[in-house]
């Protein structure tokens, strides 16, 4: 696996403050994500549009020969512990891995932390645009005639299952898949820090496992993963673009000079 080439960059400014990591954590967890969730839930979309787009995605996938989500889910529905495990995987690892990734970068590779932190934040922004312009009903919310099962309702999961009629918030933010965007982001961000072959193999398998989790639990289509990768590419490009501005290059050069000056 190859990762985007990177030039050394100054670490986060919070490194200059004792306990700066706490400021970063507070900004990311206590402020940013709740605001993102609030904005996402405000995006006004109709169920009819989301259903129309779902049928469109299914049609595209059938033409591409990749519309196999229902078949894959059907293979495992008889194993309650197996589906329960992937419910837990889908609902917990998605949030835990970004935290671990950012903490590892902040402490062990601060020069790359800023770039990948900014990429993470921009993923949220770009994804909101996708949710707004292309609301998509996930497989689990489709009518039963489509053959999908909402595994949260009938198998072990995190929290108390909520019937569809009682669910709140934006239910149609399937395209792009943030689960896949964040999983792939974590691989690129952590790759230079991971040395053992077995650890790199495990890390590279993470997005594959997440794709399986999203499919077997009825939360995403395969094309949602492609959307997640597009969002990641756009977010990374925007994060790098900011660094390419002339005044940013001059500022980085000055900071490097100050760091090596005796």
C-alpha positions in Angstrom: 0.0 0.0 0.0 1.2 3.5 -0.8 0.3 6.6 1.1 0.3 10.2 -0.1 3.8 11.7 -0.1 4.2 14.3 2.6 6.7 17.0 3.5 7.6 17.7 7.1 5.4 20.4 8.7 5.3 22.1 12.1 3.3 20.4 14.8 0.1 21.7 16.3 0.4 25.0 18.1 -1.2 23.4 21.1 2.0 21.5 21.6 3.5 24.7 23.0 1.0 24.7 25.8 1.0 22.3 28.8 -2.0 20.1 28.4 -2.5 21.2 24.8 -3.8 17.8 23.9 -6.8 18.5 26.2 -7.6 21.6 24.2 -7.4 19.6 20.9 -9.7 16.9 22.4 -12.2 19.4 23.7 -12.4 21.1 20.4 -12.8 17.9 18.4 -15.1 15.9 20.7 -17.0 18.4 22.9 -17.6 21.1 20.3 -17.0 20.0 16.7 -18.9 16.7 16.4 -22.0 17.9 18.2 -22.1 20.9 15.9 -21.7 18.6 12.9 -24.5 16.4 14.1 -26.8 19.4 14.7 -26.1 20.7 11.2 -26.6 17.3 9.7 -29.9 16.9 11.4 -31.1 20.3 10.1 -30.5 19.3 6.5 -34.0 19.1 5.2 -34.5 16.0 3.0 -37.6 14.1 2.0 -38.2 10.4 2.4 -39.4 10.3 -1.2 -36.2 11.7 -2.6 -34.1 9.4 -0.4 -36.1 6.4 -1.6 -35.8 7.5 -5.2 -32.0 7.8 -4.9 -31.8 4.4 -3.2 -33.5 2.8 -6.2 -31.2 4.7 -8.4 -28.1 3.4 -6.6 -29.4 -0.1 -6.7 -30.0 0.2 -10.4 -26.4 1.5 -10.9 -25.0 -1.3 -8.9 -27.0 -3.9 -10.9 -25.6 -2.5 -14.1 -22.1 -2.7 -12.6 -22.7 -6.2 -11.3 -22.0 -5.3 -7.7 -25.5 -5.3 -6.2 -24.8 -8.2 -3.7 -25.6 -6.6 -0.3 -28.8 -8.5 0.2 -27.1 -11.8 -0.7 -24.2 -11.2 1.6 -26.5 -10.2 4.5 -28.6 -13.3 3.9 -25.7 -15.7 4.3 -25.2 -14.7 8.0 -28.7 -13.8 9.3 -29.1 -17.3 10.9 -26.1 -16.6 13.2 -27.3 -14.2 15.9 -23.9 -13.9 17.6 -22.2 -13.1 14.3 -24.6 -10.4 13.4 -24.5 -9.1 16.9 -20.7 -8.7 16.8 -20.9 -6.7 13.6 -23.6 -4.5 15.0 -21.2 -3.7 17.9 -18.3 -3.3 15.4 -20.3 -0.9 13.3 -21.5 1.2 16.2 -18.3 1.5 18.3 -15.1 1.0 16.3 -16.1 3.8 13.9 -15.8 6.3 16.8 -12.9 4.8 18.7 -10.4 4.5 15.8 -10.3 8.2 14.9 -9.6 9.1 18.5 -6.8 6.5 18.7 -5.4 7.8 15.4 -5.4 11.4 16.4 -3.9 10.7 19.8 -1.1 8.6 18.2 -0.3 11.3 15.7 -0.3 14.0 18.2 2.2 12.3 20.5 4.3 10.3 18.1 4.2 12.3 14.8 3.1 15.9 15.5 4.5 17.1 12.2 1.8 15.0 10.4 -0.9 15.5 12.9 -2.1 18.9 11.7 -2.5 17.7 8.1 -4.5 14.6 9.0 -6.5 16.4 11.7 -7.5 19.0 9.1 -8.3 16.2 6.6 -10.6 14.6 9.2 -12.4 17.9 9.8 -12.8 18.6 6.1 -14.3 15.1 5.6 -17.2 16.1 7.8 -17.7 19.3 5.9 -17.6 17.7 2.4 -19.8 14.8 3.6 -22.5 17.3 4.7 -22.6 18.6 1.2 -23.1 15.1 -0.1 -25.9 14.4 2.5 -27.6 17.6 1.4 -27.5 17.2 -2.3 -28.0 13.4 -2.4 -30.1 12.1 0.5 -30.0 8.3 0.4 -32.2 5.8 2.2 -29.9 3.0 3.6 -30.8 -0.6 2.8 -32.2 -1.2 6.4 -34.9 1.4 5.9 -36.1 0.1 2.5 -39.5 -1.5 2.3 -39.4 -5.2 3.3 -40.0 -6.2 -0.4 -36.4 -5.3 -1.1 -35.3 -8.2 1.2 -33.1 -6.3 3.7 -33.1 -6.7 7.4 -32.5 -4.0 10.0 -30.2 -6.0 12.2 -30.4 -3.4 15.0 -34.0 -4.3 15.6 -33.7 -8.1 15.8 -30.1 -8.7 16.9 -27.9 -7.6 19.8 -26.6 -4.1 19.4 -25.5 -1.0 21.4 -28.3 0.6 23.2 -32.1 0.0 23.0 -33.3 -0.7 19.4 -35.7 2.1 18.2 -38.4 1.3 15.7 -38.1 3.2 12.4 -41.2 5.3 13.1 -39.5 6.6 16.3 -36.1 7.3 15.0 -35.0 10.9 15.0 -32.3 12.9 13.2 -31.2 12.6 9.6 -31.9 9.0 8.6 -30.8 9.4 5.0 -27.1 10.3 5.3 -25.8 7.1 3.6 -23.9 8.7 0.7 -21.0 9.1 1.3 -20.2 6.6 3.9 -18.3 8.3 6.8 -17.5 4.9 8.2 -15.5 4.0 5.1 -14.0 7.5 4.7 -12.8 7.5 8.4 -11.5 3.9 8.2 -9.4 4.6 5.1 -8.3 8.0 6.6 -7.0 6.1 9.6 -5.0 3.7 7.4 -3.2 6.6 5.6 -2.6 8.5 8.8 -1.2 5.7 10.8 0.7 3.8 8.0 4.2 5.5 8.6 3.9 4.8 12.4 3.2 1.1 11.9 6.3 -1.0 11.2 5.7 -4.7 11.8 4.4 -6.6 8.7 1.5 -8.2 10.6 0.4 -4.8 12.1 0.4 -3.2 8.6 -1.7 -6.1 7.3 -4.1 -5.7 10.2 -4.3 -2.0 9.6 -4.9 -2.4 5.8 -7.7 -4.9 6.5 -9.6 -2.4 8.6 -11.5 -0.6 5.7 -12.3 -4.0 4.3 -13.8 -5.2 7.6 -15.7 -1.9 7.9 -17.2 -2.3 4.4 -18.4 -5.8 5.4 -19.8 -4.4 8.6 -21.8 -1.7 6.8 -23.2 -4.3 4.3 -24.0 -7.2 6.6 -25.9 -4.8 9.0 -27.9 -3.2 6.2 -26.5 0.3 6.7 -24.8 1.0 3.4 -24.5 0.1 -0.3 -21.1 -0.7 -1.9 -21.3 2.6 -3.8 -21.5 4.5 -0.5 -17.9 3.3 0.1 -16.8 4.8 -3.2 -18.4 8.0 -2.1 -16.5 7.9 1.1 -13.2 7.5 -0.8 -14.1 10.4 -3.0 -14.8 12.6 0.0 -11.5 11.5 1.6 -9.6 12.5 -1.6 -11.3 15.9 -1.7 -10.7 16.6 1.9 -7.0 15.6 1.7 -6.6 17.8 -1.3 -8.1 20.8 0.4 -6.0 20.2 3.5 -2.8 20.2 1.3 -4.1 23.1 -0.7 -4.1 25.3 2.4 -0.5 24.4 3.1 0.5 25.3 -0.5 -0.5 28.9 -0.1 2.6 31.1 -0.3 2.2 32.7 3.1 1.8 29.2 4.7 5.0 28.0 3.0 6.9 31.0 4.3 5.5 30.5 7.8 6.5 26.9 7.8 10.0 27.8 6.6 10.4 30.3 9.4 9.2 27.8 12.0 11.6 25.2 10.8 14.5 27.7 10.9 13.5 28.6 14.5 13.4 25.0 15.5 17.0 24.2 14.2 18.5 27.5 15.3 21.1 26.9 18.1 
